[in-house]
Amino acid sequence: MSWERYLKDNNIRITSGRIAILNILKSSNKGLSAENIYDLCKKQYENLNLSTIYRTLELFEEKEIIKKINIDGPALYVLKKEGHKHLLKCDLCNKSVEIQCPMEEIEEIIKAQAGFSLTEHKLELKGVCEECKDKKNSRN
């Protein structure tokens, strides 16, 4: 699907700047700061000021097109991916809850700080659900 169609389907006005920002994010293999995007726009002769880029990124984040990742330093932006989920299971009652994988943020931190790209991860989460915790506390 083209960006023009994607923006139209999400009720976002189509501009060359918005398309340029989406193309920059799509072509990047890592999260980019607003300043990175600004520099890349200038190289592509896209005349956008930094405040326009911030407003556009904010709009894209509201529409859940991109994800903002806060790490040490400026926030990084990435296109939102269809992520996989992880299962939380209560140690006491075996209740299961599905959550979005939190590794995307961690992967961006690893790229920014160590220059590594993750090829896989294994995440095991254990805990006690709120109901079991409340039952345990009310007995004490």
A tleap script that builds the chain and sets N, CA, C and O, in Angstrom:
source leaprc.protein.ff14SB
mol = sequence {
  NMET SER TRP GLU ARG TYR LEU LYS ASP ASN
  ASN ILE ARG ILE THR SER GLY ARG ILE ALA
  ILE LEU ASN ILE LEU LYS SER SER ASN LYS
  GLY LEU SER ALA GLU ASN ILE TYR ASP LEU
  CYS LYS LYS GLN TYR GLU ASN LEU ASN LEU
  SER THR ILE TYR ARG THR LEU GLU LEU PHE
  GLU GLU LYS GLU ILE ILE LYS LYS ILE ASN
  ILE ASP GLY PRO ALA LEU TYR VAL LEU LYS
  LYS GLU GLY HIE LYS HIE LEU LEU LYS CYS
  ASP LEU CYS ASN LYS SER VAL GLU ILE GLN
  CYS PRO MET GLU GLU ILE GLU GLU ILE ILE
  LYS ALA GLN ALA GLY PHE SER LEU THR GLU
  HIE LYS LEU GLU LEU LYS GLY VAL CYS GLU
  GLU CYS LYS ASP LYS LYS ASN SER ARG CASN
}
set mol.1.N position { 0.846 -1.175 0.000 }
set mol.1.CA position { 0.000 0.000 0.000 }
set mol.1.C position { 0.897 1.246 0.000 }
set mol.1.O position { 1.928 1.283 0.672 }
set mol.2.N position { 0.493 2.239 -0.749 }
set mol.2.CA position { 1.266 3.480 -0.823 }
set mol.2.C position { 1.006 4.327 0.415 }
set mol.2.O position { -0.019 4.189 1.082 }
set mol.3.N position { 1.969 5.214 0.707 }
set mol.3.CA position { 1.804 6.105 1.857 }
set mol.3.C position { 0.613 7.031 1.649 }
set mol.3.O position { -0.099 7.349 2.602 }
set mol.4.N position { 0.392 7.463 0.414 }
set mol.4.CA position { -0.744 8.347 0.149 }
set mol.4.C position { -2.050 7.665 0.560 }
set mol.4.O position { -2.893 8.266 1.227 }
set mol.5.N position { -2.203 6.423 0.159 }
set mol.5.CA position { -3.409 5.660 0.490 }
set mol.5.C position { -3.488 5.434 2.004 }
set mol.5.O position { -4.556 5.553 2.605 }
set mol.6.N position { -2.352 5.108 2.604 }
set mol.6.CA position { -2.302 4.854 4.037 }
set mol.6.C position { -2.731 6.091 4.820 }
set mol.6.O position { -3.530 5.993 5.751 }
set mol.7.N position { -2.202 7.255 4.444 }
set mol.7.CA position { -2.579 8.497 5.122 }
set mol.7.C position { -4.059 8.800 4.917 }
set mol.7.O position { -4.759 9.186 5.853 }
set mol.8.N position { -4.523 8.625 3.694 }
set mol.8.CA position { -5.939 8.881 3.393 }
set mol.8.C position { -6.836 7.957 4.223 }
set mol.8.O position { -7.841 8.401 4.779 }
set mol.9.N position { -6.473 6.677 4.304 }
set mol.9.CA position { -7.257 5.717 5.083 }
set mol.9.C position { -7.284 6.054 6.568 }
set mol.9.O position { -8.226 5.689 7.272 }
set mol.10.N position { -6.254 6.749 7.048 }
set mol.10.CA position { -6.181 7.151 8.457 }
set mol.10.C position { -6.636 8.594 8.680 }
set mol.10.O position { -6.398 9.169 9.743 }
set mol.11.N position { -7.292 9.174 7.670 }
set mol.11.CA position { -7.815 10.540 7.758 }
set mol.11.C position { -6.749 11.567 8.104 }
set mol.11.O position { -6.963 12.459 8.924 }
set mol.12.N position { -5.590 11.421 7.457 }
set mol.12.CA position { -4.496 12.359 7.642 }
set mol.12.C position { -4.248 13.052 6.311 }
set mol.12.O position { -4.123 12.404 5.273 }
set mol.13.N position { -4.180 14.375 6.356 }
set mol.13.CA position { -3.928 15.137 5.133 }
set mol.13.C position { -2.586 14.718 4.533 }
set mol.13.O position { -1.587 14.585 5.239 }
set mol.14.N position { -2.588 14.518 3.246 }
set mol.14.CA position { -1.388 14.067 2.537 }
set mol.14.C position { -0.536 15.273 2.177 }
set mol.14.O position { -0.997 16.202 1.513 }
set mol.15.N position { 0.737 15.244 2.634 }
set mol.15.CA position { 1.695 16.285 2.249 }
set mol.15.C position { 3.000 15.598 1.862 }
set mol.15.O position { 3.267 14.470 2.279 }
set mol.16.N position { 3.791 16.273 1.080 }
set mol.16.CA position { 5.078 15.696 0.677 }
set mol.16.C position { 5.985 15.511 1.891 }
set mol.16.O position { 6.763 14.559 1.938 }
set mol.17.N position { 5.895 16.410 2.875 }
set mol.17.CA position { 6.702 16.296 4.084 }
set mol.17.C position { 6.348 15.061 4.893 }
set mol.17.O position { 7.235 14.365 5.385 }
set mol.18.N position { 5.062 14.785 5.034 }
set mol.18.CA position { 4.636 13.610 5.790 }
set mol.18.C position { 5.091 12.328 5.091 }
set mol.18.O position { 5.528 11.375 5.737 }
set mol.19.N position { 4.983 12.321 3.793 }
set mol.19.CA position { 5.426 11.149 3.027 }
set mol.19.C position { 6.940 10.987 3.144 }
set mol.19.O position { 7.439 9.870 3.277 }
set mol.20.N position { 7.669 12.102 3.096 }
set mol.20.CA position { 9.132 12.040 3.243 }
set mol.20.C position { 9.513 11.470 4.605 }
set mol.20.O position { 10.411 10.634 4.696 }
set mol.21.N position { 8.844 11.912 5.659 }
set mol.21.CA position { 9.133 11.414 7.006 }
set mol.21.C position { 8.851 9.916 7.097 }
set mol.21.O position { 9.648 9.169 7.665 }
set mol.22.N position { 7.730 9.476 6.545 }
set mol.22.CA position { 7.408 8.046 6.560 }
set mol.22.C position { 8.442 7.235 5.780 }
set mol.22.O position { 8.850 6.160 6.219 }
set mol.23.N position { 8.861 7.744 4.635 }
set mol.23.CA position { 9.873 7.039 3.837 }
set mol.23.C position { 11.204 6.952 4.577 }
set mol.23.O position { 11.884 5.927 4.523 }
set mol.24.N position { 11.572 8.025 5.264 }
set mol.24.CA position { 12.819 8.032 6.039 }
set mol.24.C position { 12.746 6.991 7.152 }
set mol.24.O position { 13.688 6.223 7.348 }
set mol.25.N position { 11.630 6.962 7.880 }
set mol.25.CA position { 11.476 5.988 8.958 }
set mol.25.C position { 11.466 4.555 8.418 }
set mol.25.O position { 12.037 3.649 9.025 }
set mol.26.N position { 10.813 4.365 7.276 }
set mol.26.CA position { 10.736 3.021 6.690 }
set mol.26.C position { 12.115 2.527 6.246 }
set mol.26.O position { 12.424 1.343 6.381 }
set mol.27.N position { 12.933 3.422 5.724 }
set mol.27.CA position { 14.230 3.004 5.191 }
set mol.27.C position { 15.308 2.860 6.272 }
set mol.27.O position { 16.401 2.367 5.995 }
set mol.28.N position { 15.008 3.283 7.484 }
set mol.28.CA position { 15.997 3.207 8.560 }
set mol.28.C position { 15.937 1.855 9.256 }
set mol.28.O position { 14.859 1.298 9.460 }
set mol.29.N position { 17.093 1.339 9.614 }
set mol.29.CA position { 17.141 0.072 10.354 }
set mol.29.C position { 17.275 0.309 11.857 }
set mol.29.O position { 17.547 -0.620 12.618 }
set mol.30.N position { 17.082 1.566 12.281 }
set mol.30.CA position { 17.145 1.895 13.707 }
set mol.30.C position { 16.236 3.080 13.970 }
set mol.30.O position { 15.775 3.744 13.042 }
set mol.31.N position { 15.984 3.338 15.247 }
set mol.31.CA position { 15.174 4.485 15.620 }
set mol.31.C position { 15.884 5.781 15.285 }
set mol.31.O position { 17.108 5.873 15.377 }
set mol.32.N position { 15.111 6.781 14.898 }
set mol.32.CA position { 15.671 8.083 14.530 }
set mol.32.C position { 15.091 9.165 15.417 }
set mol.32.O position { 13.912 9.120 15.770 }
set mol.33.N position { 15.911 10.133 15.779 }
set mol.33.CA position { 15.429 11.295 16.524 }
set mol.33.C position { 14.813 12.280 15.532 }
set mol.33.O position { 15.008 12.158 14.323 }
set mol.34.N position { 14.083 13.238 16.045 }
set mol.34.CA position { 13.507 14.276 15.185 }
set mol.34.C position { 14.619 15.027 14.454 }
set mol.34.O position { 14.464 15.403 13.292 }
set mol.35.N position { 15.734 15.241 15.141 }
set mol.35.CA position { 16.866 15.941 14.517 }
set mol.35.C position { 17.479 15.117 13.384 }
set mol.35.O position { 17.871 15.665 12.354 }
set mol.36.N position { 17.559 13.779 13.582 }
set mol.36.CA position { 18.039 12.899 12.505 }
set mol.36.C position { 17.130 13.018 11.284 }
set mol.36.O position { 17.598 13.131 10.152 }
set mol.37.N position { 15.831 12.991 11.536 }
set mol.37.CA position { 14.853 13.078 10.444 }
set mol.37.C position { 14.975 14.421 9.742 }
set mol.37.O position { 14.909 14.491 8.515 }
set mol.38.N position { 15.155 15.493 10.520 }
set mol.38.CA position { 15.335 16.833 9.961 }
set mol.38.C position { 16.549 16.867 9.023 }
set mol.38.O position { 16.463 17.385 7.910 }
set mol.39.N position { 17.682 16.312 9.481 }
set mol.39.CA position { 18.897 16.281 8.652 }
set mol.39.C position { 18.680 15.481 7.375 }
set mol.39.O position { 19.118 15.891 6.301 }
set mol.40.N position { 18.004 14.339 7.490 }
set mol.40.CA position { 17.747 13.513 6.303 }
set mol.40.C position { 16.778 14.197 5.340 }
set mol.40.O position { 16.911 14.049 4.125 }
set mol.41.N position { 15.818 14.934 5.860 }
set mol.41.CA position { 14.901 15.697 4.999 }
set mol.41.C position { 15.674 16.753 4.208 }
set mol.41.O position { 15.446 16.932 3.012 }
set mol.42.N position { 16.585 17.445 4.883 }
set mol.42.CA position { 17.392 18.466 4.195 }
set mol.42.C position { 18.207 17.836 3.070 }
set mol.42.O position { 18.323 18.418 1.991 }
set mol.43.N position { 18.774 16.649 3.311 }
set mol.43.CA position { 19.555 15.968 2.277 }
set mol.43.C position { 18.695 15.584 1.084 }
set mol.43.O position { 19.191 15.478 -0.038 }
set mol.44.N position { 17.401 15.375 1.326 }
set mol.44.CA position { 16.477 15.015 0.249 }
set mol.44.C position { 15.791 16.256 -0.344 }
set mol.44.O position { 14.846 16.142 -1.124 }
set mol.45.N position { 16.278 17.423 0.036 }
set mol.45.CA position { 15.737 18.699 -0.432 }
set mol.45.C position { 14.269 18.878 -0.035 }
set mol.45.O position { 13.505 19.537 -0.739 }
set mol.46.N position { 13.891 18.298 1.074 }
set mol.46.CA position { 12.549 18.472 1.619 }
set mol.46.C position { 12.636 19.612 2.613 }
set mol.46.O position { 13.305 19.490 3.639 }
set mol.47.N position { 11.969 20.717 2.323 }
set mol.47.CA position { 12.094 21.928 3.113 }
set mol.47.C position { 11.108 21.915 4.290 }
set mol.47.O position { 10.049 22.539 4.230 }
set mol.48.N position { 11.468 21.204 5.347 }
set mol.48.CA position { 10.639 21.135 6.552 }
set mol.48.C position { 11.418 21.728 7.712 }
set mol.48.O position { 12.621 21.504 7.841 }
set mol.49.N position { 10.728 22.487 8.555 }
set mol.49.CA position { 11.431 22.959 9.745 }
set mol.49.C position { 11.237 21.949 10.871 }
set mol.49.O position { 10.351 21.096 10.815 }
set mol.50.N position { 12.062 22.061 11.868 }
set mol.50.CA position { 12.083 21.083 12.948 }
set mol.50.C position { 10.752 21.028 13.695 }
set mol.50.O position { 10.332 19.949 14.112 }
set mol.51.N position { 10.087 22.156 13.872 }
set mol.51.CA position { 8.801 22.149 14.581 }
set mol.51.C position { 7.743 21.387 13.788 }
set mol.51.O position { 6.887 20.729 14.379 }
set mol.52.N position { 7.789 21.466 12.465 }
set mol.52.CA position { 6.858 20.702 11.626 }
set mol.52.C position { 7.122 19.205 11.789 }
set mol.52.O position { 6.186 18.408 11.851 }
set mol.53.N position { 8.377 18.836 11.857 }
set mol.53.CA position { 8.725 17.424 12.038 }
set mol.53.C position { 8.202 16.929 13.383 }
set mol.53.O position { 7.625 15.844 13.460 }
set mol.54.N position { 8.396 17.712 14.442 }
set mol.54.CA position { 7.884 17.315 15.754 }
set mol.54.C position { 6.362 17.177 15.736 }
set mol.54.O position { 5.825 16.210 16.275 }
set mol.55.N position { 5.667 18.127 15.128 }
set mol.55.CA position { 4.200 18.054 15.055 }
set mol.55.C position { 3.757 16.826 14.265 }
set mol.55.O position { 2.802 16.150 14.646 }
set mol.56.N position { 4.450 16.541 13.170 }
set mol.56.CA position { 4.109 15.384 12.350 }
set mol.56.C position { 4.343 14.090 13.113 }
set mol.56.O position { 3.521 13.176 13.058 }
set mol.57.N position { 5.463 14.010 13.826 }
set mol.57.CA position { 5.750 12.822 14.618 }
set mol.57.C position { 4.710 12.636 15.714 }
set mol.57.O position { 4.297 11.512 15.999 }
set mol.58.N position { 4.291 13.729 16.324 }
set mol.58.CA position { 3.252 13.666 17.356 }
set mol.58.C position { 1.940 13.148 16.768 }
set mol.58.O position { 1.270 12.311 17.373 }
set mol.59.N position { 1.578 13.652 15.580 }
set mol.59.CA position { 0.360 13.193 14.900 }
set mol.59.C position { 0.452 11.707 14.576 }
set mol.59.O position { -0.493 10.958 14.823 }
set mol.60.N position { 1.586 11.276 14.024 }
set mol.60.CA position { 1.768 9.875 13.678 }
set mol.60.C position { 1.720 8.980 14.913 }
set mol.60.O position { 1.230 7.852 14.858 }
set mol.61.N position { 2.232 9.494 16.021 }
set mol.61.CA position { 2.181 8.722 17.264 }
set mol.61.C position { 0.741 8.602 17.759 }
set mol.61.O position { 0.325 7.530 18.199 }
set mol.62.N position { -0.020 9.695 17.691 }
set mol.62.CA position { -1.435 9.668 18.091 }
set mol.62.C position { -2.231 8.691 17.247 }
set mol.62.O position { -3.117 8.004 17.756 }
set mol.63.N position { -1.922 8.625 15.971 }
set mol.63.CA position { -2.627 7.735 15.040 }
set mol.63.C position { -2.055 6.310 15.065 }
set mol.63.O position { -2.487 5.444 14.305 }
set mol.64.N position { -1.081 6.086 15.948 }
set mol.64.CA position { -0.451 4.777 16.140 }
set mol.64.C position { 0.220 4.247 14.873 }
set mol.64.O position { 0.176 3.051 14.584 }
set mol.65.N position { 0.843 5.159 14.124 }
set mol.65.CA position { 1.607 4.804 12.936 }
set mol.65.C position { 3.063 4.570 13.324 }
set mol.65.O position { 3.750 3.721 12.756 }
set mol.66.N position { 3.513 5.347 14.309 }
set mol.66.CA position { 4.891 5.219 14.781 }
set mol.66.C position { 4.885 5.005 16.285 }
set mol.66.O position { 3.872 5.174 16.964 }
set mol.67.N position { 6.050 4.630 16.774 }
set mol.67.CA position { 6.223 4.442 18.204 }
set mol.67.C position { 7.354 5.351 18.663 }
set mol.67.O position { 8.404 5.421 18.024 }
set mol.68.N position { 7.134 6.042 19.770 }
set mol.68.CA position { 8.150 6.911 20.366 }
set mol.68.C position { 8.850 6.121 21.466 }
set mol.68.O position { 8.208 5.557 22.352 }
set mol.69.N position { 10.173 6.092 21.391 }
set mol.69.CA position { 10.959 5.348 22.364 }
set mol.69.C position { 11.856 6.329 23.101 }
set mol.69.O position { 12.695 7.000 22.500 }
set mol.70.N position { 11.665 6.401 24.410 }
set mol.70.CA position { 12.474 7.300 25.236 }
set mol.70.C position { 13.620 6.535 25.866 }
set mol.70.O position { 13.412 5.590 26.626 }
set mol.71.N position { 14.819 6.953 25.543 }
set mol.71.CA position { 16.014 6.396 26.163 }
set mol.71.C position { 16.858 7.580 26.594 }
set mol.71.O position { 16.414 8.724 26.497 }
set mol.72.N position { 18.058 7.327 27.064 }
set mol.72.CA position { 18.940 8.440 27.413 }
set mol.72.C position { 19.141 9.299 26.179 }
set mol.72.O position { 19.521 8.784 25.127 }
set mol.73.N position { 18.899 10.578 26.285 }
set mol.73.CA position { 19.044 11.465 25.141 }
set mol.73.C position { 17.703 11.707 24.481 }
set mol.73.O position { 16.654 11.485 25.085 }
set mol.74.N position { 17.739 12.165 23.234 }
set mol.74.CA position { 16.483 12.494 22.556 }
set mol.74.C position { 15.648 11.252 22.262 }
set mol.74.O position { 16.182 10.156 22.094 }
set mol.75.N position { 14.332 11.438 22.201 }
set mol.75.CA position { 13.424 10.339 21.875 }
set mol.75.C position { 13.718 9.834 20.465 }
set mol.75.O position { 14.114 10.596 19.583 }
set mol.76.N position { 13.515 8.540 20.278 }
set mol.76.CA position { 13.680 7.920 18.965 }
set mol.76.C position { 12.315 7.501 18.448 }
set mol.76.O position { 11.415 7.170 19.220 }
set mol.77.N position { 12.177 7.520 17.124 }
set mol.77.CA position { 10.911 7.173 16.493 }
set mol.77.C position { 11.131 6.033 15.512 }
set mol.77.O position { 12.105 6.021 14.760 }
set mol.78.N position { 10.203 5.068 15.530 }
set mol.78.CA position { 10.236 3.937 14.601 }
set mol.78.C position { 8.824 3.695 14.098 }
set mol.78.O position { 7.849 4.009 14.781 }
set mol.79.N position { 8.719 3.136 12.902 }
set mol.79.CA position { 7.406 2.727 12.417 }
set mol.79.C position { 6.905 1.596 13.312 }
set mol.79.O position { 7.673 0.725 13.719 }
set mol.80.N position { 5.628 1.624 13.605 }
set mol.80.CA position { 5.053 0.591 14.457 }
set mol.80.C position { 4.971 -0.711 13.672 }
set mol.80.O position { 4.549 -0.732 12.516 }
set mol.81.N position { 5.377 -1.783 14.311 }
set mol.81.CA position { 5.335 -3.098 13.684 }
set mol.81.C position { 4.239 -3.915 14.344 }
set mol.81.O position { 3.839 -3.659 15.479 }
set mol.82.N position { 3.769 -4.898 13.605 }
set mol.82.CA position { 2.876 -5.870 14.220 }
set mol.82.C position { 3.751 -6.763 15.079 }
set mol.82.O position { 4.464 -7.627 14.569 }
set mol.83.N position { 3.695 -6.556 16.353 }
set mol.83.CA position { 4.558 -7.302 17.259 }
set mol.83.C position { 3.893 -8.570 17.755 }
set mol.83.O position { 2.677 -8.742 17.675 }
set mol.84.N position { 4.711 -9.421 18.254 }
set mol.84.CA position { 4.162 -10.624 18.854 }
set mol.84.C position { 3.850 -10.346 20.316 }
set mol.84.O position { 4.188 -9.289 20.848 }
set mol.85.N position { 3.217 -11.284 20.941 }
set mol.85.CA position { 2.795 -11.103 22.324 }
set mol.85.C position { 3.452 -12.150 23.211 }
set mol.85.O position { 3.950 -13.173 22.743 }
set mol.86.N position { 3.436 -11.861 24.498 }
set mol.86.CA position { 3.936 -12.794 25.496 }
set mol.86.C position { 2.813 -13.111 26.469 }
set mol.86.O position { 1.890 -12.318 26.652 }
set mol.87.N position { 2.901 -14.266 27.085 }
set mol.87.CA position { 1.882 -14.726 28.004 }
set mol.87.C position { 2.389 -14.608 29.435 }
set mol.87.O position { 3.453 -15.126 29.772 }
set mol.88.N position { 1.619 -13.926 30.267 }
set mol.88.CA position { 1.884 -13.878 31.708 }
set mol.88.C position { 0.983 -14.914 32.361 }
set mol.88.O position { -0.209 -14.985 32.063 }
set mol.89.N position { 1.543 -15.702 33.236 }
set mol.89.CA position { 0.759 -16.735 33.895 }
set mol.89.C position { 0.950 -16.614 35.400 }
set mol.89.O position { 2.078 -16.553 35.889 }
set mol.90.N position { -0.161 -16.582 36.131 }
set mol.90.CA position { -0.103 -16.463 37.589 }
set mol.90.C position { 0.446 -17.759 38.175 }
set mol.90.O position { 0.006 -18.854 37.824 }
set mol.91.N position { 1.416 -17.612 39.074 }
set mol.91.CA position { 2.028 -18.772 39.734 }
set mol.91.C position { 1.031 -19.497 40.652 }
set mol.91.O position { 1.213 -20.679 40.942 }
set mol.92.N position { -0.012 -18.806 41.109 }
set mol.92.CA position { -0.933 -19.408 42.082 }
set mol.92.C position { -2.187 -20.002 41.446 }
set mol.92.O position { -2.528 -21.155 41.711 }
set mol.93.N position { -2.882 -19.217 40.600 }
set mol.93.CA position { -4.158 -19.693 40.041 }
set mol.93.C position { -4.066 -20.075 38.560 }
set mol.93.O position { -5.041 -20.556 37.984 }
set mol.94.N position { -2.920 -19.867 37.953 }
set mol.94.CA position { -2.675 -20.189 36.539 }
set mol.94.C position { -3.458 -19.314 35.560 }
set mol.94.O position { -3.563 -19.648 34.380 }
set mol.95.N position { -4.008 -18.196 36.041 }
set mol.95.CA position { -4.666 -17.241 35.144 }
set mol.95.C position { -3.626 -16.753 34.135 }
set mol.95.O position { -2.476 -16.506 34.500 }
set mol.96.N position { -4.026 -16.612 32.860 }
set mol.96.CA position { -3.109 -16.145 31.812 }
set mol.96.C position { -3.569 -14.815 31.246 }
set mol.96.O position { -4.762 -14.584 31.052 }
set mol.97.N position { -2.606 -13.947 30.986 }
set mol.97.CA position { -2.873 -12.640 30.393 }
set mol.97.C position { -1.849 -12.424 29.278 }
set mol.97.O position { -0.656 -12.660 29.466 }
set mol.98.N position { -2.327 -11.976 28.123 }
set mol.98.CA position { -1.433 -11.707 27.000 }
set mol.98.C position { -1.024 -10.240 27.018 }
set mol.98.O position { -1.856 -9.358 27.229 }
set mol.99.N position { 0.282 -9.981 26.794 }
set mol.99.CA position { 0.775 -8.602 26.736 }
set mol.99.C position { 1.610 -8.418 25.471 }
set mol.99.O position { 2.161 -9.379 24.934 }
set mol.100.N position { 1.697 -7.168 25.001 }
set mol.100.CA position { 2.573 -6.853 23.872 }
set mol.100.C position { 4.021 -7.052 24.299 }
set mol.100.O position { 4.367 -6.813 25.456 }
set mol.101.N position { 4.848 -7.480 23.391 }
set mol.101.CA position { 6.258 -7.686 23.681 }
set mol.101.C position { 6.939 -6.337 23.934 }
set mol.101.O position { 6.847 -5.434 23.103 }
set mol.102.N position { 7.620 -6.197 25.074 }
set mol.102.CA position { 8.290 -4.929 25.379 }
set mol.102.C position { 9.699 -4.827 24.794 }
set mol.102.O position { 10.410 -3.862 25.075 }
set mol.103.N position { 10.109 -5.791 23.998 }
set mol.103.CA position { 11.490 -5.855 23.522 }
set mol.103.C position { 11.825 -4.804 22.471 }
set mol.103.O position { 13.003 -4.514 22.265 }
set mol.104.N position { 10.841 -4.227 21.803 }
set mol.104.CA position { 11.146 -3.227 20.777 }
set mol.104.C position { 11.914 -2.047 21.376 }
set mol.104.O position { 12.899 -1.585 20.800 }
set mol.105.N position { 11.461 -1.566 22.529 }
set mol.105.CA position { 12.152 -0.464 23.185 }
set mol.105.C position { 13.559 -0.883 23.616 }
set mol.105.O position { 14.526 -0.142 23.443 }
set mol.106.N position { 13.646 -2.081 24.175 }
set mol.106.CA position { 14.942 -2.581 24.624 }
set mol.106.C position { 15.886 -2.744 23.436 }
set mol.106.O position { 17.073 -2.435 23.541 }
set mol.107.N position { 15.367 -3.226 22.307 }
set mol.107.CA position { 16.197 -3.384 21.110 }
set mol.107.C position { 16.757 -2.039 20.647 }
set mol.107.O position { 17.918 -1.962 20.246 }
set mol.108.N position { 15.955 -0.991 20.697 }
set mol.108.CA position { 16.425 0.335 20.286 }
set mol.108.C position { 17.497 0.850 21.251 }
set mol.108.O position { 18.457 1.491 20.823 }
set mol.109.N position { 17.339 0.577 22.536 }
set mol.109.CA position { 18.355 0.979 23.516 }
set mol.109.C position { 19.669 0.259 23.218 }
set mol.109.O position { 20.739 0.866 23.252 }
set mol.110.N position { 19.582 -1.022 22.930 }
set mol.110.CA position { 20.780 -1.812 22.626 }
set mol.110.C position { 21.454 -1.285 21.362 }
set mol.110.O position { 22.679 -1.173 21.318 }
set mol.111.N position { 20.667 -0.958 20.328 }
set mol.111.CA position { 21.241 -0.402 19.096 }
set mol.111.C position { 21.937 0.922 19.376 }
set mol.111.O position { 23.048 1.161 18.904 }
set mol.112.N position { 21.273 1.782 20.149 }
set mol.112.CA position { 21.823 3.116 20.419 }
set mol.112.C position { 23.073 3.053 21.290 }
set mol.112.O position { 24.028 3.793 21.055 }
set mol.113.N position { 23.076 2.188 22.279 }
set mol.113.CA position { 24.184 2.169 23.236 }
set mol.113.C position { 25.321 1.232 22.851 }
set mol.113.O position { 26.482 1.512 23.153 }
set mol.114.N position { 24.999 0.108 22.181 }
set mol.114.CA position { 26.045 -0.879 21.902 }
set mol.114.C position { 26.241 -1.143 20.407 }
set mol.114.O position { 27.203 -1.802 20.012 }
set mol.115.N position { 25.333 -0.632 19.583 }
set mol.115.CA position { 25.459 -0.858 18.148 }
set mol.115.C position { 25.065 -2.256 17.697 }
set mol.115.O position { 25.349 -2.639 16.562 }
set mol.116.N position { 24.418 -3.023 18.564 }
set mol.116.CA position { 24.006 -4.383 18.230 }
set mol.116.C position { 22.561 -4.396 17.761 }
set mol.116.O position { 21.733 -3.637 18.263 }
set mol.117.N position { 22.258 -5.261 16.796 }
set mol.117.CA position { 20.886 -5.531 16.381 }
set mol.117.C position { 20.526 -6.928 16.854 }
set mol.117.O position { 21.230 -7.893 16.557 }
set mol.118.N position { 19.439 -7.033 17.583 }
set mol.118.CA position { 19.015 -8.340 18.076 }
set mol.118.C position { 18.515 -9.201 16.919 }
set mol.118.O position { 17.827 -8.712 16.023 }
set mol.119.N position { 18.863 -10.470 16.946 }
set mol.119.CA position { 18.362 -11.411 15.946 }
set mol.119.C position { 17.260 -12.282 16.525 }
set mol.119.O position { 16.430 -12.811 15.786 }
set mol.120.N position { 17.250 -12.434 17.845 }
set mol.120.CA position { 16.176 -13.158 18.519 }
set mol.120.C position { 16.204 -12.806 20.001 }
set mol.120.O position { 17.173 -12.245 20.512 }
set mol.121.N position { 15.119 -13.152 20.665 }
set mol.121.CA position { 15.091 -12.993 22.113 }
set mol.121.C position { 14.193 -14.050 22.718 }
set mol.121.O position { 13.305 -14.583 22.054 }
set mol.122.N position { 14.430 -14.347 23.978 }
set mol.122.CA position { 13.589 -15.256 24.745 }
set mol.122.C position { 13.236 -14.506 26.022 }
set mol.122.O position { 14.116 -14.038 26.745 }
set mol.123.N position { 11.964 -14.399 26.285 }
set mol.123.CA position { 11.521 -13.638 27.430 }
set mol.123.C position { 10.553 -14.491 28.239 }
set mol.123.O position { 9.519 -14.924 27.730 }
set mol.124.N position { 10.893 -14.725 29.491 }
set mol.124.CA position { 10.037 -15.500 30.373 }
set mol.124.C position { 9.622 -14.593 31.523 }
set mol.124.O position { 10.465 -14.017 32.212 }
set mol.125.N position { 8.335 -14.476 31.718 }
set mol.125.CA position { 7.800 -13.607 32.758 }
set mol.125.C position { 6.978 -14.447 33.732 }
set mol.125.O position { 6.153 -15.260 33.314 }
set mol.126.N position { 7.200 -14.251 35.014 }
set mol.126.CA position { 6.452 -14.975 36.038 }
set mol.126.C position { 5.915 -13.970 37.037 }
set mol.126.O position { 6.495 -12.902 37.228 }
set mol.127.N position { 4.811 -14.311 37.670 }
set mol.127.CA position { 4.266 -13.402 38.659 }
set mol.127.C position { 3.010 -13.926 39.300 }
set mol.127.O position { 2.621 -15.080 39.119 }
set mol.128.N position { 2.381 -13.042 40.058 }
set mol.128.CA position { 1.139 -13.346 40.753 }
set mol.128.C position { 0.122 -12.294 40.339 }
set mol.128.O position { 0.413 -11.099 40.365 }
set mol.129.N position { -1.081 -12.742 39.955 }
set mol.129.CA position { -2.116 -11.806 39.513 }
set mol.129.C position { -2.634 -10.988 40.691 }
set mol.129.O position { -2.394 -11.326 41.850 }
set mol.130.N position { -3.340 -9.917 40.383 }
set mol.130.CA position { -3.838 -8.984 41.394 }
set mol.130.C position { -4.795 -9.673 42.369 }
set mol.130.O position { -4.733 -9.427 43.573 }
set mol.131.N position { -5.693 -10.546 41.848 }
set mol.131.CA position { -6.663 -11.229 42.723 }
set mol.131.C position { -5.948 -12.120 43.745 }
set mol.131.O position { -6.283 -12.105 44.929 }
set mol.132.N position { -4.969 -12.890 43.282 }
set mol.132.CA position { -4.228 -13.765 44.199 }
set mol.132.C position { -3.430 -12.957 45.218 }
set mol.132.O position { -3.324 -13.343 46.382 }
set mol.133.N position { -2.872 -11.839 44.774 }
set mol.133.CA position { -2.106 -10.977 45.670 }
set mol.133.C position { -3.043 -10.408 46.746 }
set mol.133.O position { -2.699 -10.380 47.927 }
set mol.134.N position { -4.253 -9.948 46.313 }
set mol.134.CA position { -5.220 -9.410 47.265 }
set mol.134.C position { -5.679 -10.482 48.267 }
set mol.134.O position { -5.812 -10.200 49.458 }
set mol.135.N position { -5.921 -11.706 47.784 }
set mol.135.CA position { -6.343 -12.805 48.666 }
set mol.135.C position { -5.257 -13.091 49.700 }
set mol.135.O position { -5.541 -13.277 50.883 }
set mol.136.N position { -4.025 -13.123 49.237 }
set mol.136.CA position { -2.898 -13.410 50.129 }
set mol.136.C position { -2.773 -12.311 51.184 }
set mol.136.O position { -2.557 -12.603 52.360 }
set mol.137.N position { -2.908 -11.039 50.767 }
set mol.137.CA position { -2.797 -9.911 51.699 }
set mol.137.C position { -3.944 -9.871 52.689 }
set mol.137.O position { -3.748 -9.468 53.835 }
set mol.138.N position { -5.161 -10.286 52.269 }
set mol.138.CA position { -6.315 -10.230 53.174 }
set mol.138.C position { -6.234 -11.320 54.229 }
set mol.138.O position { -6.834 -11.188 55.296 }
set mol.139.N position { -5.491 -12.415 53.947 }
set mol.139.CA position { -5.309 -13.474 54.935 }
set mol.139.C position { -4.342 -13.058 56.032 }
set mol.139.O position { -4.413 -13.560 57.154 }
set mol.140.N position { -3.452 -12.153 55.712 }
set mol.140.CA position { -2.419 -11.729 56.693 }
set mol.140.C position { -2.919 -10.686 57.634 }
set mol.140.O position { -2.177 -10.234 58.506 }
savepdb mol mol.pdb
quit
